[in-house]
Amino acid sequence: MSQELKKEVFFNKATIIGVGLLGASFALALREKNLCKTICGYGRKEENLKRAKDRKIIDDYSLDAAKACEDADLVILSTPVGLFKEIAENIKGVLKKGAIVTDVGSVKGRLVYELESAMPDGVYYIGSHPIAGSDKSGIDDARADLFNSARCIITPTENSGESAKKKVASLWEALGAKIELMDPMKHDEIYAIVSHFPHVIAYAIVNTVGEIDSKYIEYAGKGFKDTTRIALSSPEMWRDISVFNKDNIIKVIDVFRKNLDKIENMLNSSDASRIEDEFTTAQELRKKLK
């Protein structure tokens, strides 16, 4: 990292709102790259915050979000997205002029505009979504290199401050991510298909087993585990994502239902050739994913 870039994205104080896997990894990455003097954490569970401090993930913490954000140059929202607006309202009174607020949330869309409008004068919110993480959610799995080579979608609007937008983009680049700018609405349309919907389906697959006979789960092999791994993800986090992006997810479910109906009809008619063609079409598209 060049000294010029390091200077551009250095912060005296960063506040992590939600010290879980992504928030803690962000803090560790800031610390490893020496991009921040002080890191403060906020969360609902003091035990988790104490552990984060003991592990030197954060320097200090508060159970009061506003207090944690006092004098912060950078605030990172890393809670379930359903809490973002409430948190923004709670902290806006203490955000100093020139501060930047960003996030690691999987939903953007209208939420970006709502968070923008909650910011006081001289403070900018710039949405960001690092495509990183796992089905884990705690600090035990946090690591400083989580964002290395990961795609990070930044979702500025016509109201975004140019300087703040550039600084957030440069920050993610400094943490090793590959930046892409995208319209907030387009972001939610895309990630409904490739992320949010698959999580919904993974939960539905596991619940289908449970509805037929929960004991059958004991016979599941690697294929089932691979297909449903993401059903281990935080139900609280994915509840919020599903609700906030429900319109796009419902559209995808409609298309999925048509594909299931098509396969069901092929099975009813024992049309092995068309079933193979259907599977081959999917296989060829899946090969494009590196």
N, C-alpha and C positions, 0 to 999 in steps of 0.2 A: 504494500500500500504506500502510495506516495505521501510525502509529508504534507503536500498541498491538500490532498483529499482528506487526510487525517484531521487537519486543522479545520476543514470545512464542516466536518460532521462531528466534531468534538462537543460534548455537552458537560457543563458543570454538574448538573443534576438531572438524572432520569428517574421517572417513577413508573414502576410496573404495577398496573392494576390487574391483579390476578396472577399469582405466582404459581402457575402450574407448569406443564411440560413446555409450552411455547413461551410463556412469560419468563420462566427460569432460564430457558435456553437463550432467549434474547439477552437477558442480563449477563449470562456467562460469555456470550459472544462479544458484547460491549466491553466486558472486562478483559477478555483475551486480547482484543484489538486495541485496548487502552483508549477507548473512545469516550470515556465518561469518568468524571472525578468521583461522584457519589451516586449510588443506586439505592433508591428507597422502594419498598414493596408495600402493597396493600392487599388484604384478603379478608375473608370472613373467619378463617380459623387461625388463631394465634399460634397454635402448635406448629402448623405448617410454616408460618412465617419465621418462627424461632429456628426451625430446622434449616430454612433457607439462609438465615443469617449465620448460623453455626457453620454451614458449608461454604460460607463466603460467596453465596450467589447474590445476596443483597448486603448492603452495609447497615441498613436500618429499616424499620417498618412501622406502620401505624394501622390500627383498626378503623381509622377515620380516613376515608378517601380524600376528602378536602385537605386535611392536615398533611397527608402523604404527598400531595401535589404542590404544596407551598414552595415557591421559588424554583419549581421545576422548569427546565428548558425543554424537556421532552417527556411526554406522557404516552404510555403504550397501553391500550385497552386490550386485555387478554383474558377477560371473563367470558362466559356465554354471552352471545350477542344480544340476548333479550334484556341484559342489564345495561347495555351501552348508554341508552338515552337517560336512564335514571342516574347513572354515574356522571354523565356529562352535565346534567342539571346540578348535581351535588358539588362538582368541582369548579364550575365556571367562575364562581365568585373569587377564587384564589389564584386563577391562572394569570401569570404575569404577561405583560405585553411582549410579543416576540416568541412566546412559547409555541411549540408544535405538538399537536395531538395526532397520533396515528393508532393503528390497531393491527391485530393478526386474525381478524374475523373472516369467516368463510362466506358471509353474506354482505352484500354492498347495496345496490339498488337504491330504493327510496331512503334507506337508513343513512346513506352518505349525506343526502341533502338535509335530513333531520338533524344529524350531528353537526353539520356545517352551521346550521341556523342557531344551534345552541351555544356556539362559541362567542365569547365576548370580543369586542373590537381589538384588533391587533393580535389575535390568536387564530391560528389556522388548523383545521382538521383536514388531514390528507389520508384517505382510505388506503390500506394496503392488505394484501392477502398472500403470505408466503405459502407456497404449496409444499409444506413440510409437516412432519409430525408422524404420529402413529396411533394405534388404538390405545396407547398408554396416555395417562393424563396427569401424572404427578412429577414432582421434582426429582425423584429417584432416577428417572430416565432422561432428564435434561442433559444436554451437552452443547458445548460451544460451537461445534461444527455442524449443527443441525441444518443450517441454512446454506451451507456450502453447495454451490451448483444447483440449488433449488430455484425454480421459477418463482418470482414474486410479482403479483399483479398489483399495480398501483392505479387507483381509480379517481383521478382528479376531475373536477368539474370546471365550468366556466367561471366559478367564483373562487377557485383555488389560487392562493398567492403563488406567483411564479417562483419566488425564492424558497418558500416552504416546500413546494413540489419538488424542486431540484434537490433540496437538502434531504428529503425523505428518500428520494431515488438514490442519491449518493450514499446515504446511510446503508441501505440494503445492499448496494454494490460493495461497500466496505466490509459487510458481513459475509460476502461471498455469493450473494444471490444474483440471479439473472433477471433483469428488470423488464417488464412489459407494461405499458400504459394502456388502459382500457376504459371504455365508458362503463359506469356503475351498473346500468341496466343490462348491458351486454354480458358483463361479468356474471350476473345472476342467472341469465339464460343459459350460458355455457356450463356453469358449475352445478346447475340443477341436473343437467344430463350426466356429467362425468364424475360427480362427487356426491351430491345430495341424494339423488335418486338411488344410486347403488347402496347407500347406507340404509335407506328406507327398505329396499328389497332384502338386504341382508337380515335386518330385524324380522321382516315378514317370513323369510325362509325358516329361520330358527323357530319362530312362533308356530309355523305350519307343522314342524316336527312335534312341537309340544302339544298341538291340538290333536294330532293323530295318536301319538303315544310318546310321552317325554322320555321313556326309557330307551327309545330307538337312538337317541343322541349318542349313547355309549358305543354304537357300532359305526359311527362316522369316521371316515378316513381323511387322508390328506386333502383330497379334492374338496370335501365339505368344509374342512377347516380353512382352506385357502379362500373359498367362496364367501365364507361368513366371518372371516377374521374381524372385519370392521364392525360387526355386531357387538364386539367387546368395547367399542368406543363409548364415551360418556353419554348416557341417555339424556342428561340435562342439556348438554351442549347441542346434541342433535335434535332434541325437541325444539329448541329455539330456532335453529337453522331451518328446520322443516316448516315451522309456522311462518317465519319471516319470508321464506321463498316459496310459499305454498302454491301460488298461481303457476309458477314455472314447473314445479314438481308435478302438479296435477296434470299439466299438459303432457309431460313425459310419461306419466302413468297411463294416460289414454293411448299413447302410441304403443307402449309396452303391452297393454291389454290386447290391442289389435294383433301384435306379433304372437302373443300366447294363443289367442283364438285361432290364428292361422295354423299354428303347430298342432293345436287340438284337432282341428278339422283334418289335417294330414294324418294324424294318428287314428282318428275314427275311420278313415278310408284306407288305412294301412298303406299309404302312399310313400313307400320307403325312398324312392328316387327323389321326390320333392323334399322330403325331410333331410336327406343328405345334402341337397342343393342349398337348403336353408342354413344348415350348419356350416357348409363350406363358405358361404357368403360371410358369415360371422367370423369364421376362422381367418379369412383373407384380410378383413378389416382389422382384426385384433393383431395381426402380424405387423401392422404399421406402427404399433405402439412399442417404442423402444424401452 
